[in-house]
Amino acid sequence: MRDGIAIARLGIPAVSLVTEDFWPQGDFVAESLGMPDAPRLRLPHPVAGTGEANLSAVAEAIAPKIVEALAH
């Protein structure tokens, strides 16, 4: 969240990728940094260490959503 917000503040379109387990923390960070509506997408948790096939599936599912979020 912090990186996404920092990039957005520079005027560069950004969307943060946050896993389900860290979504509440993302709410807190976005709110505390004054950008509660900062664009972000929810990923399953965990992603890391789940294997190449799962990472590919997650990437394939989320890529169109990232493009859509950046277009707004």
PQR file of N, CA, C, O and H, with PARSE charges and radii, in Angstrom:
ATOM      1  N   MET A   1       0.823  -1.189   0.000 -0.4000 1.5000
ATOM      2  CA  MET A   1       0.000   0.000   0.000 -0.0000 2.0000
ATOM      3  C   MET A   1       0.863   1.248   0.000  0.5500 1.7000
ATOM      4  O   MET A   1       0.608   2.187  -0.754 -0.5500 1.4000
ATOM      5  N   ARG A   2       1.870   1.259   0.834 -0.4000 1.5000
ATOM      6  CA  ARG A   2       2.701   2.466   0.923 -0.0000 2.0000
ATOM      7  C   ARG A   2       3.340   2.803  -0.423  0.5500 1.7000
ATOM      8  O   ARG A   2       3.351   3.964  -0.832 -0.5500 1.4000
ATOM      9  H   ARG A   2       2.077   0.497   1.447  0.4000 1.0000
ATOM     10  N   ASP A   3       3.865   1.804  -1.103 -0.4000 1.5000
ATOM     11  CA  ASP A   3       4.498   2.059  -2.401 -0.0000 2.0000
ATOM     12  C   ASP A   3       3.467   2.544  -3.422  0.5500 1.7000
ATOM     13  O   ASP A   3       3.725   3.490  -4.166 -0.5500 1.4000
ATOM     14  H   ASP A   3       3.857   0.861  -0.770  0.4000 1.0000
ATOM     15  N   GLY A   4       2.313   1.903  -3.456 -0.4000 1.5000
ATOM     16  CA  GLY A   4       1.265   2.311  -4.385 -0.0000 2.0000
ATOM     17  C   GLY A   4       0.821   3.739  -4.152  0.5500 1.7000
ATOM     18  O   GLY A   4       0.608   4.494  -5.101 -0.5500 1.4000
ATOM     19  H   GLY A   4       2.103   1.134  -2.852  0.4000 1.0000
ATOM     20  N   ILE A   5       0.683   4.109  -2.897 -0.4000 1.5000
ATOM     21  CA  ILE A   5       0.273   5.472  -2.556 -0.0000 2.0000
ATOM     22  C   ILE A   5       1.377   6.461  -2.915  0.5500 1.7000
ATOM     23  O   ILE A   5       1.099   7.533  -3.453 -0.5500 1.4000
ATOM     24  H   ILE A   5       0.857   3.496  -2.126  0.4000 1.0000
ATOM     25  N   ALA A   6       2.624   6.108  -2.619 -0.4000 1.5000
ATOM     26  CA  ALA A   6       3.740   7.001  -2.957 -0.0000 2.0000
ATOM     27  C   ALA A   6       3.814   7.230  -4.468  0.5500 1.7000
ATOM     28  O   ALA A   6       4.051   8.351  -4.919 -0.5500 1.4000
ATOM     29  H   ALA A   6       2.850   5.238  -2.182  0.4000 1.0000
ATOM     30  N   ILE A   7       3.613   6.179  -5.235 -0.4000 1.5000
ATOM     31  CA  ILE A   7       3.645   6.304  -6.699 -0.0000 2.0000
ATOM     32  C   ILE A   7       2.466   7.149  -7.182  0.5500 1.7000
ATOM     33  O   ILE A   7       2.629   8.008  -8.049 -0.5500 1.4000
ATOM     34  H   ILE A   7       3.420   5.269  -4.868  0.4000 1.0000
ATOM     35  N   ALA A   8       1.288   6.907  -6.624 -0.4000 1.5000
ATOM     36  CA  ALA A   8       0.098   7.681  -7.015 -0.0000 2.0000
ATOM     37  C   ALA A   8       0.278   9.160  -6.707  0.5500 1.7000
ATOM     38  O   ALA A   8      -0.174  10.018  -7.466 -0.5500 1.4000
ATOM     39  H   ALA A   8       1.156   6.210  -5.920  0.4000 1.0000
ATOM     40  N   ARG A   9       0.931   9.452  -5.603 -0.4000 1.5000
ATOM     41  CA  ARG A   9       1.159  10.855  -5.245 -0.0000 2.0000
ATOM     42  C   ARG A   9       2.097  11.557  -6.225  0.5500 1.7000
ATOM     43  O   ARG A   9       2.101  12.785  -6.308 -0.5500 1.4000
ATOM     44  H   ARG A   9       1.298   8.755  -4.987  0.4000 1.0000
ATOM     45  N   LEU A  10       2.879  10.796  -6.957 -0.4000 1.5000
ATOM     46  CA  LEU A  10       3.741  11.359  -7.988 -0.0000 2.0000
ATOM     47  C   LEU A  10       2.992  11.568  -9.298  0.5500 1.7000
ATOM     48  O   LEU A  10       3.554  12.057 -10.278 -0.5500 1.4000
ATOM     49  H   LEU A  10       2.876   9.798  -6.890  0.4000 1.0000
ATOM     50  N   GLY A  11       1.717  11.192  -9.301 -0.4000 1.5000
ATOM     51  CA  GLY A  11       0.899  11.343 -10.497 -0.0000 2.0000
ATOM     52  C   GLY A  11       1.003  10.176 -11.457  0.5500 1.7000
ATOM     53  O   GLY A  11       0.562  10.262 -12.603 -0.5500 1.4000
ATOM     54  H   GLY A  11       1.261  10.795  -8.504  0.4000 1.0000
ATOM     55  N   ILE A  12       1.586   9.088 -10.990 -0.4000 1.5000
ATOM     56  CA  ILE A  12       1.737   7.893 -11.813 -0.0000 2.0000
ATOM     57  C   ILE A  12       0.634   6.913 -11.442  0.5500 1.7000
ATOM     58  O   ILE A  12       0.488   6.585 -10.264 -0.5500 1.4000
ATOM     59  H   ILE A  12       1.944   9.018 -10.059  0.4000 1.0000
ATOM     60  N   PRO A  13      -0.144   6.435 -12.403 -0.5600 1.5000
ATOM     61  CA  PRO A  13      -1.191   5.460 -12.077  0.2800 2.0000
ATOM     62  C   PRO A  13      -0.591   4.240 -11.372  0.5500 1.7000
ATOM     63  O   PRO A  13       0.427   3.697 -11.799 -0.5500 1.4000
ATOM     64  N   ALA A  14      -1.238   3.827 -10.295 -0.4000 1.5000
ATOM     65  CA  ALA A  14      -0.737   2.699  -9.513 -0.0000 2.0000
ATOM     66  C   ALA A  14      -1.895   1.932  -8.908  0.5500 1.7000
ATOM     67  O   ALA A  14      -2.948   2.498  -8.617 -0.5500 1.4000
ATOM     68  H   ALA A  14      -2.066   4.268  -9.947  0.4000 1.0000
ATOM     69  N   VAL A  15      -1.691   0.656  -8.726 -0.4000 1.5000
ATOM     70  CA  VAL A  15      -2.653  -0.188  -8.016 -0.0000 2.0000
ATOM     71  C   VAL A  15      -1.845  -1.143  -7.143  0.5500 1.7000
ATOM     72  O   VAL A  15      -0.902  -1.784  -7.607 -0.5500 1.4000
ATOM     73  H   VAL A  15      -0.835   0.197  -8.963  0.4000 1.0000
ATOM     74  N   SER A  16      -2.228  -1.223  -5.889 -0.4000 1.5000
ATOM     75  CA  SER A  16      -1.539  -2.110  -4.950 -0.0000 2.0000
ATOM     76  C   SER A  16      -2.168  -3.493  -4.991  0.5500 1.7000
ATOM     77  O   SER A  16      -3.381  -3.632  -5.152 -0.5500 1.4000
ATOM     78  H   SER A  16      -2.995  -0.702  -5.513  0.4000 1.0000
ATOM     79  N   LEU A  17      -1.339  -4.506  -4.845 -0.4000 1.5000
ATOM     80  CA  LEU A  17      -1.804  -5.887  -4.783 -0.0000 2.0000
ATOM     81  C   LEU A  17      -1.658  -6.334  -3.335  0.5500 1.7000
ATOM     82  O   LEU A  17      -0.554  -6.364  -2.791 -0.5500 1.4000
ATOM     83  H   LEU A  17      -0.354  -4.393  -4.714  0.4000 1.0000
ATOM     84  N   VAL A  18      -2.788  -6.683  -2.717 -0.4000 1.5000
ATOM     85  CA  VAL A  18      -2.814  -7.006  -1.298 -0.0000 2.0000
ATOM     86  C   VAL A  18      -3.498  -8.357  -1.105  0.5500 1.7000
ATOM     87  O   VAL A  18      -4.591  -8.580  -1.627 -0.5500 1.4000
ATOM     88  H   VAL A  18      -3.684  -6.658  -3.159  0.4000 1.0000
ATOM     89  N   THR A  19      -2.866  -9.249  -0.365 -0.4000 1.5000
ATOM     90  CA  THR A  19      -3.499 -10.546  -0.122 -0.0000 2.0000
ATOM     91  C   THR A  19      -4.603 -10.422   0.920  0.5500 1.7000
ATOM     92  O   THR A  19      -4.639  -9.479   1.711 -0.5500 1.4000
ATOM     93  H   THR A  19      -1.979  -9.067   0.059  0.4000 1.0000
ATOM     94  N   GLU A  20      -5.498 -11.396   0.897 -0.4000 1.5000
ATOM     95  CA  GLU A  20      -6.666 -11.401   1.787 -0.0000 2.0000
ATOM     96  C   GLU A  20      -6.292 -11.180   3.245  0.5500 1.7000
ATOM     97  O   GLU A  20      -6.940 -10.401   3.943 -0.5500 1.4000
ATOM     98  H   GLU A  20      -5.469 -12.162   0.254  0.4000 1.0000
ATOM     99  N   ASP A  21      -5.254 -11.860   3.705 -0.4000 1.5000
ATOM    100  CA  ASP A  21      -4.878 -11.748   5.121 -0.0000 2.0000
ATOM    101  C   ASP A  21      -4.390 -10.353   5.495  0.5500 1.7000
ATOM    102  O   ASP A  21      -4.459  -9.971   6.663 -0.5500 1.4000
ATOM    103  H   ASP A  21      -4.728 -12.493   3.138  0.4000 1.0000
ATOM    104  N   PHE A  22      -3.905  -9.599   4.534 -0.4000 1.5000
ATOM    105  CA  PHE A  22      -3.377  -8.269   4.820 -0.0000 2.0000
ATOM    106  C   PHE A  22      -4.326  -7.146   4.400  0.5500 1.7000
ATOM    107  O   PHE A  22      -3.972  -5.970   4.492 -0.5500 1.4000
ATOM    108  H   PHE A  22      -3.849  -9.910   3.586  0.4000 1.0000
ATOM    109  N   TRP A  23      -5.518  -7.499   3.944 -0.4000 1.5000
ATOM    110  CA  TRP A  23      -6.486  -6.488   3.501 -0.0000 2.0000
ATOM    111  C   TRP A  23      -6.823  -5.489   4.612  0.5500 1.7000
ATOM    112  O   TRP A  23      -6.831  -4.286   4.350 -0.5500 1.4000
ATOM    113  H   TRP A  23      -5.805  -8.454   3.869  0.4000 1.0000
ATOM    114  N   PRO A  24      -7.102  -5.942   5.855 -0.5600 1.5000
ATOM    115  CA  PRO A  24      -7.381  -4.967   6.924  0.2800 2.0000
ATOM    116  C   PRO A  24      -6.197  -4.029   7.183  0.5500 1.7000
ATOM    117  O   PRO A  24      -6.396  -2.850   7.473 -0.5500 1.4000
ATOM    118  N   GLN A  25      -4.988  -4.536   7.083 -0.4000 1.5000
ATOM    119  CA  GLN A  25      -3.813  -3.690   7.255 -0.0000 2.0000
ATOM    120  C   GLN A  25      -3.741  -2.667   6.114  0.5500 1.7000
ATOM    121  O   GLN A  25      -3.350  -1.520   6.330 -0.5500 1.4000
ATOM    122  H   GLN A  25      -4.826  -5.494   6.848  0.4000 1.0000
ATOM    123  N   GLY A  26      -4.116  -3.082   4.916 -0.4000 1.5000
ATOM    124  CA  GLY A  26      -4.170  -2.163   3.784 -0.0000 2.0000
ATOM    125  C   GLY A  26      -5.163  -1.044   4.027  0.5500 1.7000
ATOM    126  O   GLY A  26      -4.899   0.111   3.691 -0.5500 1.4000
ATOM    127  H   GLY A  26      -4.434  -4.014   4.741  0.4000 1.0000
ATOM    128  N   ASP A  27      -6.323  -1.385   4.618 -0.4000 1.5000
ATOM    129  CA  ASP A  27      -7.304  -0.356   4.992 -0.0000 2.0000
ATOM    130  C   ASP A  27      -6.669   0.670   5.924  0.5500 1.7000
ATOM    131  O   ASP A  27      -6.803   1.878   5.728 -0.5500 1.4000
ATOM    132  H   ASP A  27      -6.538  -2.323   4.890  0.4000 1.0000
ATOM    133  N   PHE A  28      -5.976   0.164   6.941 -0.4000 1.5000
ATOM    134  CA  PHE A  28      -5.360   1.033   7.936 -0.0000 2.0000
ATOM    135  C   PHE A  28      -4.310   1.942   7.308  0.5500 1.7000
ATOM    136  O   PHE A  28      -4.298   3.148   7.557 -0.5500 1.4000
ATOM    137  H   PHE A  28      -5.867  -0.817   7.100  0.4000 1.0000
ATOM    138  N   VAL A  29      -3.432   1.364   6.494 -0.4000 1.5000
ATOM    139  CA  VAL A  29      -2.364   2.144   5.875 -0.0000 2.0000
ATOM    140  C   VAL A  29      -2.943   3.209   4.943  0.5500 1.7000
ATOM    141  O   VAL A  29      -2.538   4.370   4.998 -0.5500 1.4000
ATOM    142  H   VAL A  29      -3.442   0.385   6.291  0.4000 1.0000
ATOM    143  N   ALA A  30      -3.881   2.821   4.097 -0.4000 1.5000
ATOM    144  CA  ALA A  30      -4.480   3.776   3.168 -0.0000 2.0000
ATOM    145  C   ALA A  30      -5.165   4.918   3.917  0.5500 1.7000
ATOM    146  O   ALA A  30      -5.025   6.085   3.552 -0.5500 1.4000
ATOM    147  H   ALA A  30      -4.211   1.878   4.052  0.4000 1.0000
ATOM    148  N   GLU A  31      -5.893   4.572   4.951 -0.4000 1.5000
ATOM    149  CA  GLU A  31      -6.582   5.587   5.759 -0.0000 2.0000
ATOM    150  C   GLU A  31      -5.566   6.497   6.451  0.5500 1.7000
ATOM    151  O   GLU A  31      -5.715   7.719   6.439 -0.5500 1.4000
ATOM    152  H   GLU A  31      -6.006   3.624   5.248  0.4000 1.0000
ATOM    153  N   SER A  32      -4.546   5.909   7.047 -0.4000 1.5000
ATOM    154  CA  SER A  32      -3.572   6.706   7.799 -0.0000 2.0000
ATOM    155  C   SER A  32      -2.746   7.614   6.899  0.5500 1.7000
ATOM    156  O   SER A  32      -2.253   8.647   7.352 -0.5500 1.4000
ATOM    157  H   SER A  32      -4.425   4.916   7.057  0.4000 1.0000
ATOM    158  N   LEU A  33      -2.588   7.250   5.640 -0.4000 1.5000
ATOM    159  CA  LEU A  33      -1.840   8.079   4.704 -0.0000 2.0000
ATOM    160  C   LEU A  33      -2.741   9.041   3.930  0.5500 1.7000
ATOM    161  O   LEU A  33      -2.291   9.737   3.020 -0.5500 1.4000
ATOM    162  H   LEU A  33      -2.988   6.411   5.272  0.4000 1.0000
ATOM    163  N   GLY A  34      -4.013   9.069   4.307 -0.4000 1.5000
ATOM    164  CA  GLY A  34      -4.933  10.038   3.712 -0.0000 2.0000
ATOM    165  C   GLY A  34      -5.434   9.674   2.334  0.5500 1.7000
ATOM    166  O   GLY A  34      -5.938  10.535   1.613 -0.5500 1.4000
ATOM    167  H   GLY A  34      -4.378   8.504   5.047  0.4000 1.0000
ATOM    168  N   MET A  35      -5.304   8.404   1.950 -0.4000 1.5000
ATOM    169  CA  MET A  35      -5.798   7.971   0.643 -0.0000 2.0000
ATOM    170  C   MET A  35      -6.629   6.698   0.802  0.5500 1.7000
ATOM    171  O   MET A  35      -6.249   5.643   0.293 -0.5500 1.4000
ATOM    172  H   MET A  35      -4.894   7.705   2.536  0.4000 1.0000
ATOM    173  N   PRO A  36      -7.757   6.791   1.502 -0.5600 1.5000
ATOM    174  CA  PRO A  36      -8.553   5.590   1.761  0.2800 2.0000
ATOM    175  C   PRO A  36      -9.091   4.916   0.502  0.5500 1.7000
ATOM    176  O   PRO A  36      -9.442   3.736   0.531 -0.5500 1.4000
ATOM    177  N   ASP A  37      -9.158   5.656  -0.600 -0.4000 1.5000
ATOM    178  CA  ASP A  37      -9.659   5.094  -1.852 -0.0000 2.0000
ATOM    179  C   ASP A  37      -8.541   4.720  -2.819  0.5500 1.7000
ATOM    180  O   ASP A  37      -8.775   4.561  -4.017 -0.5500 1.4000
ATOM    181  H   ASP A  37      -8.873   6.614  -0.625  0.4000 1.0000
ATOM    182  N   ALA A  38      -7.323   4.580  -2.294 -0.4000 1.5000
ATOM    183  CA  ALA A  38      -6.200   4.197  -3.156 -0.0000 2.0000
ATOM    184  C   ALA A  38      -6.535   2.877  -3.846  0.5500 1.7000
ATOM    185  O   ALA A  38      -6.986   1.938  -3.190 -0.5500 1.4000
ATOM    186  H   ALA A  38      -7.133   4.709  -1.321  0.4000 1.0000
ATOM    187  N   PRO A  39      -6.325   2.791  -5.148 -0.5600 1.5000
ATOM    188  CA  PRO A  39      -6.666   1.567  -5.880  0.2800 2.0000
ATOM    189  C   PRO A  39      -5.868   0.364  -5.378  0.5500 1.7000
ATOM    190  O   PRO A  39      -4.653   0.437  -5.189 -0.5500 1.4000
ATOM    191  N   ARG A  40      -6.571  -0.731  -5.170 -0.4000 1.5000
ATOM    192  CA  ARG A  40      -5.912  -1.981  -4.777 -0.0000 2.0000
ATOM    193  C   ARG A  40      -6.774  -3.159  -5.176  0.5500 1.7000
ATOM    194  O   ARG A  40      -7.987  -3.048  -5.353 -0.5500 1.4000
ATOM    195  H   ARG A  40      -7.557  -0.791  -5.323  0.4000 1.0000
ATOM    196  N   LEU A  41      -6.113  -4.275  -5.308 -0.4000 1.5000
ATOM    197  CA  LEU A  41      -6.792  -5.512  -5.672 -0.0000 2.0000
ATOM    198  C   LEU A  41      -6.435  -6.586  -4.662  0.5500 1.7000
ATOM    199  O   LEU A  41      -5.323  -6.640  -4.139 -0.5500 1.4000
ATOM    200  H   LEU A  41      -5.128  -4.365  -5.164  0.4000 1.0000
ATOM    201  N   ARG A  42      -7.419  -7.439  -4.407 -0.4000 1.5000
ATOM    202  CA  ARG A  42      -7.251  -8.506  -3.411 -0.0000 2.0000
ATOM    203  C   ARG A  42      -6.764  -9.780  -4.088  0.5500 1.7000
ATOM    204  O   ARG A  42      -7.348 -10.250  -5.064 -0.5500 1.4000
ATOM    205  H   ARG A  42      -8.323  -7.395  -4.832  0.4000 1.0000
ATOM    206  N   LEU A  43      -5.686 -10.324  -3.547 -0.4000 1.5000
ATOM    207  CA  LEU A  43      -5.134 -11.591  -4.007 -0.0000 2.0000
ATOM    208  C   LEU A  43      -5.395 -12.663  -2.952  0.5500 1.7000
ATOM    209  O   LEU A  43      -5.574 -12.341  -1.777 -0.5500 1.4000
ATOM    210  H   LEU A  43      -5.212  -9.942  -2.753  0.4000 1.0000
ATOM    211  N   PRO A  44      -5.418 -13.926  -3.357 -0.5600 1.5000
ATOM    212  CA  PRO A  44      -5.546 -14.987  -2.359  0.2800 2.0000
ATOM    213  C   PRO A  44      -4.291 -15.022  -1.484  0.5500 1.7000
ATOM    214  O   PRO A  44      -3.225 -14.557  -1.885 -0.5500 1.4000
ATOM    215  N   HIS A  45      -4.437 -15.571  -0.307 -0.4000 1.5000
ATOM    216  CA  HIS A  45      -3.290 -15.684   0.606 -0.0000 2.0000
ATOM    217  C   HIS A  45      -3.113 -17.139   0.974  0.5500 1.7000
ATOM    218  O   HIS A  45      -4.084 -17.820   1.304 -0.5500 1.4000
ATOM    219  H   HIS A  45      -5.304 -15.949   0.019  0.4000 1.0000
ATOM    220  N   PRO A  46      -1.904 -17.616   0.921 -0.5600 1.5000
ATOM    221  CA  PRO A  46      -0.690 -16.954   0.454  0.2800 2.0000
ATOM    222  C   PRO A  46      -0.530 -17.088  -1.047  0.5500 1.7000
ATOM    223  O   PRO A  46      -1.179 -17.917  -1.685 -0.5500 1.4000
ATOM    224  N   VAL A  47       0.337 -16.267  -1.597 -0.4000 1.5000
ATOM    225  CA  VAL A  47       0.708 -16.374  -3.003 -0.0000 2.0000
ATOM    226  C   VAL A  47       2.131 -16.929  -3.079  0.5500 1.7000
ATOM    227  O   VAL A  47       2.403 -17.872  -3.823 -0.5500 1.4000
ATOM    228  H   VAL A  47       0.865 -15.594  -1.079  0.4000 1.0000
ATOM    229  N   ALA A  48       3.022 -16.337  -2.307 -0.4000 1.5000
ATOM    230  CA  ALA A  48       4.427 -16.769  -2.310 -0.0000 2.0000
ATOM    231  C   ALA A  48       4.534 -18.215  -1.844  0.5500 1.7000
ATOM    232  O   ALA A  48       3.872 -18.633  -0.895 -0.5500 1.4000
ATOM    233  H   ALA A  48       2.801 -15.572  -1.703  0.4000 1.0000
ATOM    234  N   GLY A  49       5.367 -18.951  -2.522 -0.4000 1.5000
ATOM    235  CA  GLY A  49       5.638 -20.323  -2.116 -0.0000 2.0000
ATOM    236  C   GLY A  49       4.561 -21.324  -2.477  0.5500 1.7000
ATOM    237  O   GLY A  49       4.573 -22.450  -1.982 -0.5500 1.4000
ATOM    238  H   GLY A  49       5.906 -18.612  -3.293  0.4000 1.0000
ATOM    239  N   THR A  50       3.630 -20.933  -3.332 -0.4000 1.5000
ATOM    240  CA  THR A  50       2.533 -21.847  -3.677 -0.0000 2.0000
ATOM    241  C   THR A  50       2.753 -22.569  -4.997  0.5500 1.7000
ATOM    242  O   THR A  50       1.886 -23.312  -5.458 -0.5500 1.4000
ATOM    243  H   THR A  50       3.620 -20.018  -3.735  0.4000 1.0000
ATOM    244  N   GLY A  51       3.893 -22.352  -5.592 -0.4000 1.5000
ATOM    245  CA  GLY A  51       4.217 -23.065  -6.820 -0.0000 2.0000
ATOM    246  C   GLY A  51       3.986 -22.236  -8.066  0.5500 1.7000
ATOM    247  O   GLY A  51       3.175 -21.310  -8.100 -0.5500 1.4000
ATOM    248  H   GLY A  51       4.597 -21.749  -5.218  0.4000 1.0000
ATOM    249  N   GLU A  52       4.734 -22.611  -9.083 -0.4000 1.5000
ATOM    250  CA  GLU A  52       4.697 -21.868 -10.341 -0.0000 2.0000
ATOM    251  C   GLU A  52       3.314 -21.915 -11.000  0.5500 1.7000
ATOM    252  O   GLU A  52       2.850 -20.915 -11.547 -0.5500 1.4000
ATOM    253  H   GLU A  52       5.393 -23.363  -9.055  0.4000 1.0000
ATOM    254  N   ALA A  53       2.667 -23.063 -10.945 -0.4000 1.5000
ATOM    255  CA  ALA A  53       1.341 -23.188 -11.572 -0.0000 2.0000
ATOM    256  C   ALA A  53       0.334 -22.255 -10.900  0.5500 1.7000
ATOM    257  O   ALA A  53      -0.462 -21.606 -11.580 -0.5500 1.4000
ATOM    258  H   ALA A  53       3.044 -23.876 -10.500  0.4000 1.0000
ATOM    259  N   ASN A  54       0.366 -22.188  -9.578 -0.4000 1.5000
ATOM    260  CA  ASN A  54      -0.565 -21.306  -8.869 -0.0000 2.0000
ATOM    261  C   ASN A  54      -0.238 -19.845  -9.141  0.5500 1.7000
ATOM    262  O   ASN A  54      -1.142 -19.038  -9.356 -0.5500 1.4000
ATOM    263  H   ASN A  54       1.012 -22.715  -9.026  0.4000 1.0000
ATOM    264  N   LEU A  55       1.039 -19.501  -9.133 -0.4000 1.5000
ATOM    265  CA  LEU A  55       1.417 -18.122  -9.424 -0.0000 2.0000
ATOM    266  C   LEU A  55       0.949 -17.707 -10.815  0.5500 1.7000
ATOM    267  O   LEU A  55       0.475 -16.587 -11.010 -0.5500 1.4000
ATOM    268  H   LEU A  55       1.773 -20.157  -8.959  0.4000 1.0000
ATOM    269  N   SER A  56       1.081 -18.603 -11.767 -0.4000 1.5000
ATOM    270  CA  SER A  56       0.614 -18.317 -13.126 -0.0000 2.0000
ATOM    271  C   SER A  56      -0.900 -18.123 -13.157  0.5500 1.7000
ATOM    272  O   SER A  56      -1.402 -17.226 -13.833 -0.5500 1.4000
ATOM    273  H   SER A  56       1.466 -19.513 -11.609  0.4000 1.0000
ATOM    274  N   ALA A  57      -1.617 -18.960 -12.430 -0.4000 1.5000
ATOM    275  CA  ALA A  57      -3.079 -18.847 -12.386 -0.0000 2.0000
ATOM    276  C   ALA A  57      -3.511 -17.535 -11.751  0.5500 1.7000
ATOM    277  O   ALA A  57      -4.422 -16.871 -12.245 -0.5500 1.4000
ATOM    278  H   ALA A  57      -1.209 -19.689 -11.880  0.4000 1.0000
ATOM    279  N   VAL A  58      -2.856 -17.160 -10.655 -0.4000 1.5000
ATOM    280  CA  VAL A  58      -3.180 -15.897  -9.983 -0.0000 2.0000
ATOM    281  C   VAL A  58      -2.868 -14.729 -10.914  0.5500 1.7000
ATOM    282  O   VAL A  58      -3.677 -13.812 -11.051 -0.5500 1.4000
ATOM    283  H   VAL A  58      -2.116 -17.699 -10.254  0.4000 1.0000
ATOM    284  N   ALA A  59      -1.700 -14.757 -11.554 -0.4000 1.5000
ATOM    285  CA  ALA A  59      -1.311 -13.675 -12.466 -0.0000 2.0000
ATOM    286  C   ALA A  59      -2.292 -13.556 -13.629  0.5500 1.7000
ATOM    287  O   ALA A  59      -2.680 -12.452 -14.011 -0.5500 1.4000
ATOM    288  H   ALA A  59      -1.042 -15.502 -11.443  0.4000 1.0000
ATOM    289  N   GLU A  60      -2.686 -14.685 -14.183 -0.4000 1.5000
ATOM    290  CA  GLU A  60      -3.623 -14.667 -15.312 -0.0000 2.0000
ATOM    291  C   GLU A  60      -4.972 -14.096 -14.893  0.5500 1.7000
ATOM    292  O   GLU A  60      -5.605 -13.367 -15.658 -0.5500 1.4000
ATOM    293  H   GLU A  60      -2.371 -15.582 -13.873  0.4000 1.0000
ATOM    294  N   ALA A  61      -5.410 -14.422 -13.690 -0.4000 1.5000
ATOM    295  CA  ALA A  61      -6.704 -13.935 -13.209 -0.0000 2.0000
ATOM    296  C   ALA A  61      -6.668 -12.454 -12.858  0.5500 1.7000
ATOM    297  O   ALA A  61      -7.654 -11.745 -13.059 -0.5500 1.4000
ATOM    298  H   ALA A  61      -4.896 -15.013 -13.069  0.4000 1.0000
ATOM    299  N   ILE A  62      -5.541 -11.980 -12.335 -0.4000 1.5000
ATOM    300  CA  ILE A  62      -5.484 -10.618 -11.826 -0.0000 2.0000
ATOM    301  C   ILE A  62      -5.039  -9.599 -12.880  0.5500 1.7000
ATOM    302  O   ILE A  62      -5.373  -8.420 -12.761 -0.5500 1.4000
ATOM    303  H   ILE A  62      -4.739 -12.556 -12.172  0.4000 1.0000
ATOM    304  N   ALA A  63      -4.302 -10.018 -13.896 -0.4000 1.5000
ATOM    305  CA  ALA A  63      -3.765  -9.081 -14.894 -0.0000 2.0000
ATOM    306  C   ALA A  63      -4.832  -8.192 -15.523  0.5500 1.7000
ATOM    307  O   ALA A  63      -4.631  -6.979 -15.593 -0.5500 1.4000
ATOM    308  H   ALA A  63      -4.031 -10.975 -13.992  0.4000 1.0000
ATOM    309  N   PRO A  64      -5.966  -8.741 -15.988 -0.5600 1.5000
ATOM    310  CA  PRO A  64      -6.986  -7.860 -16.571  0.2800 2.0000
ATOM    311  C   PRO A  64      -7.546  -6.867 -15.554  0.5500 1.7000
ATOM    312  O   PRO A  64      -7.904  -5.746 -15.917 -0.5500 1.4000
ATOM    313  N   LYS A  65      -7.623  -7.261 -14.307 -0.4000 1.5000
ATOM    314  CA  LYS A  65      -8.124  -6.361 -13.268 -0.0000 2.0000
ATOM    315  C   LYS A  65      -7.143  -5.232 -12.990  0.5500 1.7000
ATOM    316  O   LYS A  65      -7.550  -4.108 -12.697 -0.5500 1.4000
ATOM    317  H   LYS A  65      -7.333  -8.171 -14.011  0.4000 1.0000
ATOM    318  N   ILE A  66      -5.846  -5.531 -13.084 -0.4000 1.5000
ATOM    319  CA  ILE A  66      -4.830  -4.485 -12.909 -0.0000 2.0000
ATOM    320  C   ILE A  66      -4.965  -3.467 -14.030  0.5500 1.7000
ATOM    321  O   ILE A  66      -4.970  -2.262 -13.778 -0.5500 1.4000
ATOM    322  H   ILE A  66      -5.515  -6.444 -13.322  0.4000 1.0000
ATOM    323  N   VAL A  67      -5.072  -3.939 -15.255 -0.4000 1.5000
ATOM    324  CA  VAL A  67      -5.211  -3.046 -16.409 -0.0000 2.0000
ATOM    325  C   VAL A  67      -6.453  -2.172 -16.237  0.5500 1.7000
ATOM    326  O   VAL A  67      -6.405  -0.962 -16.459 -0.5500 1.4000
ATOM    327  H   VAL A  67      -5.068  -4.918 -15.459  0.4000 1.0000
ATOM    328  N   GLU A  68      -7.555  -2.788 -15.843 -0.4000 1.5000
ATOM    329  CA  GLU A  68      -8.800  -2.031 -15.640 -0.0000 2.0000
ATOM    330  C   GLU A  68      -8.642  -0.977 -14.548  0.5500 1.7000
ATOM    331  O   GLU A  68      -9.088   0.158 -14.715 -0.5500 1.4000
ATOM    332  H   GLU A  68      -7.594  -3.771 -15.663  0.4000 1.0000
ATOM    333  N   ALA A  69      -8.011  -1.344 -13.433 -0.4000 1.5000
ATOM    334  CA  ALA A  69      -7.833  -0.402 -12.334 -0.0000 2.0000
ATOM    335  C   ALA A  69      -6.934   0.765 -12.751  0.5500 1.7000
ATOM    336  O   ALA A  69      -7.177   1.904 -12.353 -0.5500 1.4000
ATOM    337  H   ALA A  69      -7.649  -2.266 -13.298  0.4000 1.0000
ATOM    338  N   LEU A  70      -5.910   0.490 -13.540 -0.4000 1.5000
ATOM    339  CA  LEU A  70      -5.013   1.552 -13.985 -0.0000 2.0000
ATOM    340  C   LEU A  70      -5.680   2.479 -14.988  0.5500 1.7000
ATOM    341  O   LEU A  70      -5.265   3.628 -15.139 -0.5500 1.4000
ATOM    342  H   LEU A  70      -5.713  -0.436 -13.863  0.4000 1.0000
ATOM    343  N   ALA A  71      -6.697   1.998 -15.667 -0.4000 1.5000
ATOM    344  CA  ALA A  71      -7.400   2.816 -16.661 -0.0000 2.0000
ATOM    345  C   ALA A  71      -8.313   3.851 -16.027  0.5500 1.7000
ATOM    346  O   ALA A  71      -8.741   4.788 -16.701 -0.5500 1.4000
ATOM    347  H   ALA A  71      -7.034   1.065 -15.544  0.4000 1.0000
ATOM    348  N   HIS A  72      -8.615   3.703 -14.766 -0.4000 1.5000
ATOM    349  CA  HIS A  72      -9.531   4.652 -14.102 -0.0000 2.0000
ATOM    350  C   HIS A  72      -8.813   5.763 -13.445  0.5500 1.7000
ATOM    351  O   HIS A  72      -9.442   6.636 -12.848 -0.5500 1.4000
ATOM    352  H   HIS A  72      -8.268   2.942 -14.219  0.4000 1.0000
TER
END
